[in-house]
Amino acid sequence: MKLYYSPGACSLAAHIALRMTGAEFEIEKVDTQTKTTASGADYTRINPKGYVPALQLRSGDVLTEAPAVLQYIADRNPAAALAPAPATLERARLQEHLNFVSSELHKAFKPFFAGTPIADDARPAAEDVVAKRMIHIEALLADGRAHLVGDTVSVADLYLFVVANWCNFIGIDLGQWPNLAAFVERMAALTAVREAMTAEGLIH
Ligand SMILES: N[C@@H](CCC(=O)N[C@@H](CS)C(=O)NCC(=O)O)C(=O)O
C-alpha cells in the first residue's frame, strides 16, 4: 500500500492513521504544483484529480478523497479502533464530522494555500470564514469531550487535527478557541502524530 502525500497537507491525516494501524505501507511525496512524484512519475496518471491524498492499494486500485481514504484505513484495520462500527449512529456521527471537516473547514483554508501569499486586504474575510467553522468545533468540544466521537482517537480527530493545525502555519491564533487549541496540543503529542510529522519533515 502506498500513500501519496504532500508535507503537512490533508494527506497527513491518512499518514498518521496508517502509522496507528501498524500496517505496512510506503509513502511517496508529491509536488502538487508540478504534479510530479518524488520518483519522477506523472502524478495525474495516479490521481487524475491532481491532489493528495491518494492511497494505492496492492491490487493497483487508487482510492482518493480524504474521508474515503481515512475510513478505508480504519475499516481494514479494526484492531486500531479508528472508527466506530459501520451502520451505527456513532459511525454516522464520524461521517458527519469527516464531512464537516472536509467540505466546510478544509475548504475554508483554501485562500491561504492558493499558491501565493494571501493579500492583506483579503485576509480578514478569509479568517472570518475559518472562524465561523472553528466556532462550531469549539462549541462541540466545550462539553469536555476529548475526542469528536467516543472515548478514543478516531480518523475524524486526525483530520480535524491536521486542518486545525494549519492555523499555526498561517498565523491564525488557535488560542481564540481554547478547547480546540487544547485538542490540537493533545493530538500533536501522540507518538504516531510526531512520527508522521517527522517523516514529512515538519518537525525534527
Ligand atoms: N476533496 C479532496 C481535497 C484534497 C485537497 O484539497 N488536497 C490538497 C492538499 S490539502 C492538494 O493536494 N492541493 C493541491 C491541488 O489541488 O493541486 C479530498 O478530500 O481529499
The ligand as a Tripos MOL2 file, in Angstrom:
@<TRIPOS>MOLECULE
LIG
   20    19     1     0     0
SMALL
NO_CHARGES

@<TRIPOS>ATOM
      1 N1        -11.5080   16.7480   -1.8930 N.3       1 LIG1
      2 C1        -10.1430   16.3620   -1.6740 C.3       1 LIG1
      3 C2         -9.3300   17.6280   -1.4380 C.3       1 LIG1
      4 C3         -7.8670   17.3120   -1.3160 C.3       1 LIG1
      5 C4         -7.0260   18.5780   -1.2830 C.2       1 LIG1
      6 O1         -7.5400   19.7120   -1.2490 O.2       1 LIG1
      7 N2         -5.7010   18.3660   -1.2640 N.am      1 LIG1
      8 C5         -4.7730   19.4840   -1.2780 C.3       1 LIG1
      9 C6         -3.8140   19.4150   -0.0960 C.3       1 LIG1
     10 S1         -4.6630   19.5850    1.4540 S.3       1 LIG1
     11 C7         -3.9490   19.4140   -2.5470 C.2       1 LIG1
     12 O2         -3.3790   18.3890   -2.8830 O.2       1 LIG1
     13 N3         -3.9090   20.5420   -3.2820 N.am      1 LIG1
     14 C8         -3.1650   20.6420   -4.4910 C.3       1 LIG1
     15 C9         -4.0300   20.8380   -5.6760 C.2       1 LIG1
     16 O3         -5.2700   20.8910   -5.5490 O.co2     1 LIG1
     17 O4         -3.4770   20.9510   -6.7570 O.co2     1 LIG1
     18 C10       -10.0100   15.3830   -0.5120 C.2       1 LIG1
     19 O5        -10.8600   15.4020    0.3830 O.co2     1 LIG1
     20 O6         -9.0920   14.5630   -0.4930 O.co2     1 LIG1
@<TRIPOS>BOND
     1     1     2 1
     2     2     3 1
     3     2    18 1
     4     3     4 1
     5     4     5 1
     6     5     6 2
     7     5     7 1
     8     7     8 1
     9     8     9 1
    10     8    11 1
    11     9    10 1
    12    11    12 2
    13    11    13 1
    14    13    14 1
    15    14    15 1
    16    15    16 2
    17    15    17 1
    18    18    19 2
    19    18    20 1
@<TRIPOS>SUBSTRUCTURE
     1 LIG1         1 GROUP 0 **** ****
